[in-house]
Amino acid sequence: VQLVESGGGLVQAGGSLRLSCAASGSTFSINTMGWFRQAPGNQRELVATIATGGSTYYADSVKGRFTISRDGAKNTVYLQMNSLKLEDTGVYYCVSRIVPVGRWPYWGQGTQVTVSS
């Protein structure tokens, strides 16, 4: 499975961005997709996930502001980010796995999101 992210950029605090992640390869095997992020000097943080059945998970830090969605026909997952804060700055990575729980074996290359004041 290959994952390619797009949609990062520079945005002012309070603004919005939508990230996209297109999957290719053995996409039929994908169960769950999600997004991690990593700010400079910090560990990678799981931001949101969405399973094949549509169930979602959000980190407390993004609940109510971010929405993850999935288009099965296009093998694409989206992360709509609203009310962005300075602390949302970081590299966002798309991830996927073929089982409902456990490690994330497939990672995209990452896309930079920078929130300015």
C-alpha positions as CSV (number, residue, x, y, z in Angstrom):
1,V,0.0,0.0,0.0
2,Q,1.3,3.4,-1.0
3,L,0.0,6.6,0.6
4,V,0.4,10.1,-0.9
5,E,-0.7,13.2,1.1
6,S,-1.5,16.6,-0.2
7,G,-3.2,19.8,1.0
8,G,-0.7,21.1,3.6
9,G,0.4,24.7,3.7
10,L,0.5,27.9,5.6
11,V,-2.6,29.2,7.3
12,Q,-3.4,31.8,9.9
13,A,-4.7,30.8,13.3
14,G,-8.4,30.3,13.1
15,G,-8.3,29.3,9.5
16,S,-9.0,25.9,7.8
17,L,-7.1,23.4,5.7
18,R,-8.1,20.1,4.2
19,L,-5.6,17.3,3.9
20,S,-6.0,14.4,1.4
21,C,-4.4,11.1,1.3
22,A,-4.7,8.8,-1.7
23,A,-4.0,5.1,-1.3
24,S,-2.8,2.8,-4.1
25,G,-1.6,-0.7,-4.4
26,S,-3.4,-3.4,-2.3
27,T,-6.1,-1.0,-1.2
28,F,-8.6,-3.8,-0.8
29,S,-6.7,-4.9,2.2
30,I,-7.0,-1.6,4.1
31,N,-9.1,-1.7,7.3
32,T,-8.2,1.6,9.0
33,M,-6.7,4.8,7.9
34,G,-5.6,7.8,9.9
35,W,-3.4,10.7,10.5
36,F,-0.4,11.3,12.8
37,R,1.3,14.6,13.3
38,Q,4.7,15.6,14.6
39,A,5.7,19.0,15.8
40,P,9.4,19.9,16.0
41,G,10.9,18.4,19.1
42,N,7.8,16.4,19.9
43,Q,6.9,12.7,19.5
44,R,4.5,11.7,16.8
45,E,0.8,12.0,17.9
46,L,-2.1,10.1,16.6
47,V,-4.7,12.7,15.5
48,A,-7.6,10.8,14.0
49,T,-8.6,7.5,12.5
50,I,-11.4,6.0,10.5
51,A,-12.2,2.4,10.1
52,T,-13.8,0.6,7.1
53,G,-17.2,0.6,8.9
54,G,-17.0,4.4,9.5
55,S,-16.1,4.5,13.2
56,T,-13.8,7.3,14.1
57,Y,-11.3,8.3,16.7
58,Y,-10.0,11.8,17.5
59,A,-7.3,13.0,19.9
60,D,-8.8,15.2,22.6
61,S,-6.7,18.1,21.3
62,V,-8.6,18.1,18.0
63,K,-12.1,17.0,18.9
64,G,-14.7,19.4,17.6
65,R,-12.3,21.1,15.2
66,F,-11.1,18.3,12.9
67,T,-13.1,15.8,10.9
68,I,-11.8,12.7,9.2
69,S,-13.7,11.2,6.3
70,R,-13.1,8.5,3.7
71,D,-14.1,8.0,0.1
72,G,-13.9,4.2,-0.5
73,A,-14.4,4.6,-4.3
74,K,-11.4,6.9,-4.5
75,N,-9.4,5.1,-1.8
76,T,-8.8,8.5,-0.3
77,V,-9.0,9.8,3.3
78,Y,-9.5,13.4,4.2
79,L,-8.8,15.5,7.3
80,Q,-10.8,18.7,7.5
81,M,-9.1,21.0,10.0
82,N,-11.0,24.0,11.2
83,S,-10.3,26.6,13.9
84,L,-6.6,25.9,13.5
85,K,-4.3,26.8,16.4
86,L,-0.6,27.5,16.5
87,E,-0.1,24.1,18.2
88,D,-1.5,22.3,15.2
89,T,1.7,23.1,13.4
90,G,3.6,20.1,12.3
91,V,4.2,17.4,9.7
92,Y,1.0,15.4,9.1
93,Y,1.4,11.8,8.1
94,C,-1.3,9.6,6.5
95,V,-1.2,6.0,7.8
96,S,-3.1,2.8,7.2
97,R,-3.3,-0.8,8.4
98,I,-5.0,-4.0,7.4
99,V,-6.2,-4.9,10.8
100,P,-8.5,-3.0,13.2
101,V,-5.9,-2.5,15.9
102,G,-2.2,-2.6,16.3
103,R,0.7,-1.1,14.6
104,W,0.6,1.1,11.5
105,P,2.8,-0.5,8.8
106,Y,2.0,2.0,6.0
107,W,3.0,5.6,6.1
108,G,2.9,8.5,3.6
109,Q,5.8,10.9,3.2
110,G,4.2,13.7,5.2
111,T,2.8,17.1,4.5
112,Q,3.7,20.3,6.4
113,V,1.0,22.3,8.1
114,T,2.1,25.6,9.5
115,V,-0.3,27.8,11.5
116,S,0.8,31.4,12.0
117,S,-0.4,34.1,14.3
